[in-house]
Amino acid sequence: MLGSFAPILILFLIAVFIAVFVITVSSLLGPRRSSPRKLAPYESGMEPIGPAIRRIPVKFYVVAMLFIVFDIEVVFFYPYALVFRQLAVPGLIAIGVFFLVLVVGFVYEWRKGALTWE
């Protein structure tokens, strides 16, 4: 049984070896000419404005988490769409309940103001 995973293990080991080899060789053979300009933070070709560590509003994280949660939940509709004829009425009821929970969660978030951008 484990013998069938041998090619994957070999491929993984080769990939790790190549990555370590390339990083090691580039650090040993690469030029090391540091200057204050090279060591300065780089921000899209402009001089950085403000400190590097800034407080980011929680709203960004909330929107990102909501997107991920709803995106992952919507993915579950695809397998259902592939076999919906074999599932018949019980499958329709199950996906209906799933969709209802999804819509209730979406409406709740909308009412709470999690989706409004200020």
DSSP file (Angstrom, degrees, kcal/mol; ACC not computed):
  #  RESIDUE AA STRUCTURE BP1 BP2  ACC     N-H-->O    O-->H-N    N-H-->O    O-->H-N    TCO  KAPPA ALPHA  PHI   PSI    X-CA   Y-CA   Z-CA
    1    1 A M    >         0   0    0      0, 0.0     3,-1.0     0, 0.0     4,-0.3   0.000 360.0 360.0 360.0 -47.0    0.0    0.0    0.0
    2    2 A L  G >   +     0   0    0      1,-0.2     3,-1.4     2,-0.2     4,-0.3   0.743 360.0  72.7 -70.6 -21.3    2.7    2.5    0.9
    3    3 A G  G >  S+     0   0    0      1,-0.3     3,-1.0     2,-0.2    -1,-0.2   0.777  87.1  63.0 -63.6 -25.9    4.7    1.5   -2.2
    4    4 A S  G <  S+     0   0    0     -3,-1.0     4,-0.3     1,-0.2    -1,-0.3   0.715 101.0  52.5 -72.5 -18.4    2.1    3.4   -4.3
    5    5 A F  G <> S+     0   0    0     -3,-1.4     4,-2.3    -4,-0.3    -1,-0.2   0.451  81.8  95.3 -93.0  -1.2    3.1    6.6   -2.6
    6    6 A A  H <> S+     0   0    0     -3,-1.0     4,-2.7    -4,-0.3     5,-0.2   0.901  81.2  51.8 -58.7 -44.9    6.8    6.2   -3.3
    7    7 A P  H  > S+     0   0    0      0, 0.0     4,-2.5     0, 0.0    -1,-0.2   0.893 110.6  49.1 -61.1 -36.7    6.8    8.3   -6.5
    8    8 A I  H  > S+     0   0    0     -4,-0.3     4,-2.5     2,-0.2    -2,-0.2   0.913 111.8  48.6 -67.0 -41.6    5.1   11.2   -4.6
    9    9 A L  H  X S+     0   0    0     -4,-2.3     4,-2.5     2,-0.2    -1,-0.2   0.914 112.0  49.1 -63.6 -42.6    7.7   10.9   -1.8
   10   10 A I  H  X S+     0   0    0     -4,-2.7     4,-2.4     2,-0.2    -2,-0.2   0.917 111.4  49.2 -63.2 -43.4   10.5   10.9   -4.3
   11   11 A L  H  X S+     0   0    0     -4,-2.5     4,-2.4    -5,-0.2    -2,-0.2   0.907 111.4  49.8 -61.8 -42.4    9.1   13.9   -6.1
   12   12 A F  H  X S+     0   0    0     -4,-2.5     4,-2.4     2,-0.2    -2,-0.2   0.922 111.3  48.4 -62.3 -44.9    8.7   15.8   -2.8
   13   13 A L  H  X S+     0   0    0     -4,-2.5     4,-2.4     1,-0.2    -2,-0.2   0.888 111.5  49.8 -64.4 -39.5   12.3   15.0   -1.8
   14   14 A I  H  X S+     0   0    0     -4,-2.4     4,-2.6     2,-0.2    -1,-0.2   0.918 111.0  49.6 -64.4 -43.0   13.6   16.1   -5.1
   15   15 A A  H  X S+     0   0    0     -4,-2.4     4,-2.3     2,-0.2    -2,-0.2   0.910 112.3  47.3 -63.4 -42.6   11.7   19.4   -4.9
   16   16 A V  H  X S+     0   0    0     -4,-2.4     4,-2.5     2,-0.2     5,-0.2   0.914 112.4  50.2 -64.8 -42.5   13.0   20.1   -1.3
   17   17 A F  H  X S+     0   0    0     -4,-2.4     4,-2.8     1,-0.2    -2,-0.2   0.929 111.0  48.1 -61.4 -45.7   16.5   19.3   -2.4
   18   18 A I  H  X S+     0   0    0     -4,-2.6     4,-2.7     2,-0.2     5,-0.2   0.915 112.4  49.2 -62.7 -42.7   16.3   21.6   -5.4
   19   19 A A  H  X S+     0   0    0     -4,-2.3     4,-2.1     2,-0.2    -2,-0.2   0.938 114.8  43.3 -62.7 -46.8   14.9   24.5   -3.3
   20   20 A V  H  X S+     0   0    0     -4,-2.5     4,-2.4     1,-0.2    -2,-0.2   0.901 114.7  51.2 -65.3 -40.8   17.5   24.1   -0.6
   21   21 A F  H  X S+     0   0    0     -4,-2.8     4,-2.8    -5,-0.2     5,-0.2   0.932 110.9  46.9 -62.1 -47.7   20.3   23.8   -3.2
   22   22 A V  H  X S+     0   0    0     -4,-2.7     4,-2.3     1,-0.2     5,-0.2   0.911 114.2  47.0 -64.5 -42.8   19.2   26.9   -5.1
   23   23 A I  H  X S+     0   0    0     -4,-2.1     4,-1.8    -5,-0.2    -1,-0.2   0.911 114.7  47.3 -65.5 -41.7   18.9   29.0   -2.0
   24   24 A T  H  X S+     0   0    0     -4,-2.4     4,-1.9    -5,-0.2    -2,-0.2   0.940 113.6  46.4 -65.3 -47.9   22.3   27.8   -0.7
   25   25 A V  H  X S+     0   0    0     -4,-2.8     4,-2.9     1,-0.2     5,-0.3   0.906 112.6  50.0 -63.8 -41.7   24.1   28.3   -3.9
   26   26 A S  H  X S+     0   0    0     -4,-2.3     4,-1.6    -5,-0.2    -1,-0.2   0.865 111.5  48.3 -68.0 -33.4   22.7   31.8   -4.4
   27   27 A S  H  < S+     0   0    0     -4,-1.8    -1,-0.2    -5,-0.2    -2,-0.2   0.832 117.0  42.9 -74.5 -29.3   23.6   32.9   -0.9
   28   28 A L  H  < S+     0   0    0     -4,-1.9    -2,-0.2    -5,-0.2    -3,-0.2   0.880 126.7  28.7 -80.4 -39.4   27.2   31.6   -1.3
   29   29 A L  H  < S+     0   0    0     -4,-2.9    -3,-0.2    -5,-0.2    -2,-0.2   0.608  96.5 102.9 -99.5 -13.8   27.8   32.8   -4.9
   30   30 A G  S  < S-     0   0    0     -4,-1.6     2,-0.1    -5,-0.3    -4,-0.0  -0.294  79.0 -97.8 -72.6 155.1   25.6   35.9   -5.0
   31   31 A P        -     0   0    0      0, 0.0     2,-0.3     0, 0.0    -1,-0.1  -0.413  26.3-158.2 -72.1 147.5   27.1   39.5   -4.7
   32   32 A R        +     0   0    0     -2,-0.1     2,-0.8     2,-0.1    -5,-0.0  -0.616  33.9 144.8-126.0  71.6   26.9   41.1   -1.3
   33   33 A R        -     0   0    0     -2,-0.3     2,-0.2     2,-0.0     5,-0.1  -0.775  27.4-174.0-110.8  86.3   27.1   44.8   -2.0
   34   34 A S        +     0   0    0     -2,-0.8    -2,-0.1     4,-0.1     3,-0.0  -0.525   7.4 172.5 -81.9 146.4   24.9   46.4    0.6
   35   35 A S     >  -     0   0    0     -2,-0.2     4,-2.2     1,-0.1     5,-0.2  -0.960  46.5-106.9-144.0 160.2   24.1   50.1    0.6
   36   36 A P  H  > S+     0   0    0      0, 0.0     4,-0.7     0, 0.0    -1,-0.1   0.872 121.1  53.3 -57.7 -34.9   21.7   52.3    2.7
   37   37 A R  H >4 S+     0   0    0      1,-0.2     3,-0.5     2,-0.2    -3,-0.0   0.900 109.7  46.9 -67.5 -39.6   19.5   52.6   -0.4
   38   38 A K  H 34 S+     0   0    0      1,-0.2    -1,-0.2    -3,-0.1     4,-0.1   0.826 112.3  50.5 -70.5 -30.5   19.3   48.9   -0.9
   39   39 A L  H 3< S+     0   0    0     -4,-2.2    -1,-0.2     2,-0.1    -2,-0.2   0.559  89.3 102.6 -84.7  -7.8   18.6   48.3    2.7
   40   40 A A  S << S-     0   0    0     -4,-0.7    -5,-0.0    -3,-0.5    -3,-0.0  -0.434  86.5 -95.1 -73.1 149.2   15.7   50.9    2.8
   41   41 A P        -     0   0    0      0, 0.0     2,-0.5     0, 0.0    -1,-0.1  -0.349  37.7-140.3 -62.9 145.7   12.2   49.6    2.7
   42   42 A Y        +     0   0    0      5,-0.1     2,-0.3    -3,-0.1     5,-0.1  -0.936  22.2 176.9-114.4 127.6   10.7   49.4   -0.7
   43   43 A E  B >  S-A   46   0A   0      3,-1.0     3,-1.8    -2,-0.5     6,-0.0  -0.741  71.3 -51.2-135.0  85.8    7.1   50.4   -1.3
   44   44 A S  T 3  S-     0   0    0     -2,-0.3     3,-0.1     1,-0.3    -2,-0.0   0.818 107.7 -55.7  56.7  36.1    6.0   50.4   -4.9
   45   45 A G  T 3  S+     0   0    0      1,-0.3     2,-0.3     0, 0.0    -1,-0.3   0.533 117.9 102.4  79.1   5.9    8.9   52.5   -6.1
   46   46 A M  B <  S-A   43   0A   0     -3,-1.8    -3,-1.0     1,-0.0    -1,-0.3  -0.782  83.5 -91.8-117.9 162.2    8.1   55.3   -3.7
   47   47 A E        -     0   0    0     -2,-0.3    -5,-0.1    -5,-0.1    -1,-0.0  -0.534  55.8-101.7 -67.6 136.3    9.5   56.4   -0.4
   48   48 A P        -     0   0    0      0, 0.0     2,-0.5     0, 0.0    -1,-0.1  -0.320  32.3-145.8 -63.0 142.4    7.6   54.7    2.4
   49   49 A I        -     0   0    0      2,-0.1    -3,-0.0    -3,-0.1     0, 0.0  -0.947  58.8 -14.5-112.1 122.5    5.1   56.9    4.1
   50   50 A G  S    S-     0   0    0     -2,-0.5     4,-0.1     2,-0.0     2,-0.0  -0.131 103.9 -32.3  80.8-179.6    4.5   56.4    7.9
   51   51 A P        -     0   0    0      0, 0.0    -2,-0.1     0, 0.0     3,-0.0  -0.298  50.4-125.7 -72.8 158.2    5.6   53.5   10.0
   52   52 A A  S    S+     0   0    0      1,-0.2     2,-0.8    -4,-0.1    -3,-0.0   0.801  99.9  61.4 -73.7 -28.3    5.9   50.0    8.7
   53   53 A I  S    S+     0   0    0      2,-0.0     2,-0.3     0, 0.0    -1,-0.2  -0.880  70.7 162.7-104.3 110.0    3.6   48.6   11.4
   54   54 A R        -     0   0    0     -2,-0.8     2,-0.4    -4,-0.1    -2,-0.0  -0.885  43.0-104.7-123.3 155.3    0.2   50.2   11.3
   55   55 A R        -     0   0    0     -2,-0.3    -2,-0.0     1,-0.0     3,-0.0  -0.664  32.9-153.3 -78.1 129.5   -3.1   49.2   12.8
   56   56 A I        -     0   0    0     -2,-0.4     5,-0.1     1,-0.0    -1,-0.0  -0.894  25.8-106.1-104.8 133.3   -5.4   47.8   10.2
   57   57 A P    >>  -     0   0    0      0, 0.0     3,-1.3     0, 0.0     4,-0.7  -0.238  20.2-127.2 -58.8 144.9   -9.2   48.1   10.8
   58   58 A V  H 3> S+     0   0    0      1,-0.3     4,-2.4     2,-0.2     3,-0.3   0.749 102.1  78.3 -64.0 -23.6  -10.9   44.9   11.8
   59   59 A K  H 3> S+     0   0    0      1,-0.2     4,-2.4     2,-0.2    -1,-0.3   0.844  88.3  56.4 -56.3 -35.9  -13.4   45.4    9.0
   60   60 A F  H <> S+     0   0    0     -3,-1.3     4,-2.1     1,-0.2    -1,-0.2   0.932 109.8  44.3 -61.6 -45.4  -10.8   44.1    6.5
   61   61 A Y  H  X S+     0   0    0     -4,-0.7     4,-2.7    -3,-0.3    -2,-0.2   0.884 112.0  52.6 -67.9 -38.5  -10.5   40.9    8.4
   62   62 A V  H  X S+     0   0    0     -4,-2.4     4,-2.6     2,-0.2     5,-0.2   0.937 111.1  46.2 -63.8 -46.5  -14.2   40.5    8.9
   63   63 A V  H  X S+     0   0    0     -4,-2.4     4,-2.4     1,-0.2    -1,-0.2   0.902 113.2  50.2 -63.4 -40.4  -14.9   40.9    5.2
   64   64 A A  H  X S+     0   0    0     -4,-2.1     4,-2.3    -5,-0.2    -2,-0.2   0.923 112.2  46.5 -64.2 -44.1  -12.1   38.5    4.3
   65   65 A M  H  X S+     0   0    0     -4,-2.7     4,-2.7     2,-0.2    -2,-0.2   0.910 112.5  50.1 -65.7 -41.1  -13.4   35.8    6.7
   66   66 A L  H  X S+     0   0    0     -4,-2.6     4,-2.6    -5,-0.2     5,-0.3   0.910 110.3  50.8 -63.8 -40.9  -17.0   36.2    5.5
   67   67 A F  H  X S+     0   0    0     -4,-2.4     4,-2.5    -5,-0.2     5,-0.2   0.936 112.2  46.5 -61.1 -45.7  -15.8   35.9    1.9
   68   68 A I  H  X S+     0   0    0     -4,-2.3     4,-2.4     2,-0.2     5,-0.2   0.926 113.1  49.0 -63.8 -44.6  -13.9   32.7    2.6
   69   69 A V  H  X S+     0   0    0     -4,-2.7     4,-2.1     1,-0.2    -2,-0.2   0.948 116.9  40.4 -61.6 -49.4  -16.8   31.2    4.6
   70   70 A F  H  X S+     0   0    0     -4,-2.6     4,-2.2     1,-0.2    -1,-0.2   0.847 113.5  54.5 -71.3 -32.1  -19.4   31.9    2.0
   71   71 A D  H  X S+     0   0    0     -4,-2.5     4,-1.1    -5,-0.3    -1,-0.2   0.921 111.0  45.4 -64.5 -43.4  -17.1   31.0   -0.9
   72   72 A I  H  X S+     0   0    0     -4,-2.4     4,-0.6    -5,-0.2    -2,-0.2   0.888 112.5  51.2 -68.4 -38.5  -16.4   27.6    0.7
   73   73 A E  H >< S+     0   0    0     -4,-2.1     3,-1.1     1,-0.2     4,-0.2   0.893 106.5  53.6 -66.7 -38.0  -20.0   27.0    1.4
   74   74 A V  H >< S+     0   0    0     -4,-2.2     3,-1.7     1,-0.3     4,-0.4   0.793  95.9  68.8 -67.5 -26.3  -21.1   27.7   -2.1
   75   75 A V  H >< S+     0   0    0     -4,-1.1     3,-1.2     1,-0.3    -1,-0.3   0.798  86.8  68.5 -61.4 -27.3  -18.5   25.2   -3.4
   76   76 A F  T <X S+     0   0    0     -3,-1.1     4,-0.9    -4,-0.6    -1,-0.3   0.657  86.3  68.4 -69.1 -13.9  -20.8   22.5   -1.9
   77   77 A F  H <> S+     0   0    0     -3,-1.7     4,-2.3    -4,-0.2    -1,-0.3   0.796  88.1  66.7 -72.3 -27.2  -23.4   23.2   -4.5
   78   78 A Y  H <> S+     0   0    0     -3,-1.2     4,-1.4    -4,-0.4    -2,-0.2   0.946 100.2  45.1 -63.9 -50.7  -21.2   21.8   -7.3
   79   79 A P  H  > S+     0   0    0      0, 0.0     4,-1.2     0, 0.0    -1,-0.2   0.892 113.5  52.6 -60.9 -35.4  -21.2   18.2   -6.2
   80   80 A Y  H  X S+     0   0    0     -4,-0.9     4,-0.5     1,-0.2     3,-0.5   0.915 105.6  53.9 -63.7 -41.2  -24.9   18.4   -5.6
   81   81 A A  H  < S+     0   0    0     -4,-2.3     3,-0.3     1,-0.2    -1,-0.2   0.797 105.2  55.5 -64.5 -27.3  -25.4   19.8   -9.1
   82   82 A L  H  < S+     0   0    0     -4,-1.4    -1,-0.2     1,-0.2    -2,-0.2   0.838 123.1  22.4 -73.6 -31.9  -23.6   16.8  -10.5
   83   83 A V  H >X S+     0   0    0     -4,-1.2     4,-1.5    -3,-0.5     3,-0.5   0.073  80.8 121.1-123.9  24.6  -25.8   14.2   -8.9
   84   84 A F  H 3X S+     0   0    0     -4,-0.5     4,-1.1    -3,-0.3     8,-0.1   0.797  74.3  56.1 -66.1 -26.9  -29.1   16.0   -8.2
   85   85 A R  H 34 S+     0   0    0      1,-0.2    -1,-0.2     2,-0.2    -2,-0.1   0.859 107.9  47.8 -71.8 -34.1  -31.2   13.6  -10.4
   86   86 A Q  H <4 S+     0   0    0     -3,-0.5    -1,-0.2     1,-0.2    -2,-0.2   0.798 108.8  54.5 -74.7 -27.0  -30.0   10.5   -8.4
   87   87 A L  H  X S+     0   0    0     -4,-1.5     4,-1.5    -7,-0.2    -1,-0.2   0.765  85.1 175.5 -78.2 -25.1  -30.7   12.3   -5.0
   88   88 A A  H  X  -     0   0    0     -4,-1.1     4,-1.7     1,-0.2    -1,-0.2  -0.169  59.2 -17.2  55.9-142.7  -34.3   13.0   -6.0
   89   89 A V  H  > S+     0   0    0      1,-0.2     4,-2.5     2,-0.2    -1,-0.2   0.886 136.2  54.0 -68.0 -42.2  -36.6   14.6   -3.4
   90   90 A P  H  > S+     0   0    0      0, 0.0     4,-2.2     0, 0.0    -1,-0.2   0.896 110.8  48.2 -60.4 -36.5  -34.5   13.9   -0.2
   91   91 A G  H  X S+     0   0    0     -4,-1.5     4,-2.5     2,-0.2     5,-0.2   0.881 110.0  52.0 -67.5 -37.9  -31.5   15.5   -1.9
   92   92 A L  H  X S+     0   0    0     -4,-1.7     4,-1.9     2,-0.2    -1,-0.2   0.896 110.5  48.3 -64.7 -40.2  -33.6   18.5   -2.8
   93   93 A I  H  X S+     0   0    0     -4,-2.5     4,-2.4     2,-0.2    -2,-0.2   0.919 111.8  49.8 -65.4 -43.4  -34.8   18.9    0.8
   94   94 A A  H  X S+     0   0    0     -4,-2.2     4,-2.2     1,-0.2    -2,-0.2   0.924 113.6  43.9 -63.0 -44.9  -31.2   18.6    2.1
   95   95 A I  H  X S+     0   0    0     -4,-2.5     4,-2.6     1,-0.2    -1,-0.2   0.827 111.0  56.4 -71.9 -29.2  -29.8   21.2   -0.3
   96   96 A G  H  X S+     0   0    0     -4,-1.9     4,-2.4    -5,-0.2    -2,-0.2   0.917 108.7  46.1 -64.3 -43.2  -32.9   23.4    0.4
   97   97 A V  H  X S+     0   0    0     -4,-2.4     4,-2.4     2,-0.2    -2,-0.2   0.916 113.1  50.4 -64.2 -42.9  -32.1   23.3    4.2
   98   98 A F  H  X S+     0   0    0     -4,-2.2     4,-2.1     1,-0.2    -2,-0.2   0.927 112.3  46.5 -59.5 -45.9  -28.4   24.0    3.4
   99   99 A F  H  X S+     0   0    0     -4,-2.6     4,-2.6     2,-0.2    -1,-0.2   0.879 110.1  53.8 -65.7 -38.2  -29.4   27.0    1.2
  100  100 A L  H  X S+     0   0    0     -4,-2.4     4,-2.7     2,-0.2    -2,-0.2   0.919 109.4  47.7 -62.2 -43.9  -31.8   28.3    3.8
  101  101 A V  H  X S+     0   0    0     -4,-2.4     4,-2.3     1,-0.2    -1,-0.2   0.898 112.2  51.0 -62.7 -39.8  -29.0   28.2    6.5
  102  102 A L  H  X S+     0   0    0     -4,-2.1     4,-2.0    -5,-0.2    -2,-0.2   0.919 112.5  45.0 -63.4 -44.6  -26.7   30.0    4.0
  103  103 A V  H  X S+     0   0    0     -4,-2.6     4,-2.8     2,-0.2     5,-0.2   0.899 111.5  52.3 -68.5 -40.9  -29.3   32.7    3.3
  104  104 A V  H  X S+     0   0    0     -4,-2.7     4,-2.4     1,-0.2    -2,-0.2   0.920 111.3  47.9 -61.8 -42.9  -30.2   33.2    7.0
  105  105 A G  H  X S+     0   0    0     -4,-2.3     4,-2.2     2,-0.2    -1,-0.2   0.892 112.3  49.4 -62.9 -40.1  -26.5   33.6    7.8
  106  106 A F  H  X S+     0   0    0     -4,-2.0     4,-2.2     2,-0.2    -2,-0.2   0.921 111.9  47.0 -66.1 -44.4  -26.1   36.1    4.9
  107  107 A V  H  X S+     0   0    0     -4,-2.8     4,-2.8     2,-0.2     5,-0.2   0.897 110.8  53.3 -64.5 -40.1  -29.1   38.2    6.0
  108  108 A Y  H  X S+     0   0    0     -4,-2.4     4,-2.1    -5,-0.2    -2,-0.2   0.933 111.0  45.7 -59.8 -46.4  -27.9   38.2    9.6
  109  109 A E  H  X>S+     0   0    0     -4,-2.2     5,-2.1     1,-0.2     4,-0.7   0.884 112.7  51.1 -64.5 -38.1  -24.5   39.5    8.5
  110  110 A W  H ><5S+     0   0    0     -4,-2.2     3,-0.8     1,-0.2    -2,-0.2   0.925 111.2  47.2 -64.8 -44.7  -26.1   42.1    6.3
  111  111 A R  H 3<5S+     0   0    0     -4,-2.8    -2,-0.2     1,-0.2    -1,-0.2   0.848 108.4  55.8 -65.9 -34.4  -28.4   43.3    9.1
  112  112 A K  H 3<5S-     0   0    0     -4,-2.1    -1,-0.2    -5,-0.2    -2,-0.2   0.653 115.2-117.8 -72.8 -14.2  -25.5   43.5   11.6
  113  113 A G  T X<5S+     0   0    0     -3,-0.8     3,-0.8    -4,-0.7    -3,-0.2   0.641  73.0 133.9  89.1  15.4  -23.7   45.8    9.1
  114  114 A A  T 3 <S+     0   0    0     -5,-2.1    -4,-0.2     1,-0.2   -48,-0.1   0.735  73.9  48.4 -70.5 -20.5  -20.7   43.5    8.5
  115  115 A L  T 3  S+     0   0    0     -6,-0.6     2,-0.3    -5,-0.2    -1,-0.2   0.456  87.7 100.9-100.3  -1.0  -21.0   44.0    4.7
  116  116 A T    <   -     0   0    0     -3,-0.8     2,-0.5    -6,-0.1     0, 0.0  -0.666  60.7-149.2 -86.6 140.8  -21.2   47.8    4.8
  117  117 A W              0   0    0     -2,-0.3    -2,-0.1     1,-0.1    -3,-0.0  -0.932 360.0 360.0-112.7 125.8  -18.1   49.7    4.0
  118  118 A E              0   0    0     -2,-0.5    -1,-0.1     0, 0.0    -2,-0.0   0.404 360.0 360.0-110.1 360.0  -17.5   53.1    5.5
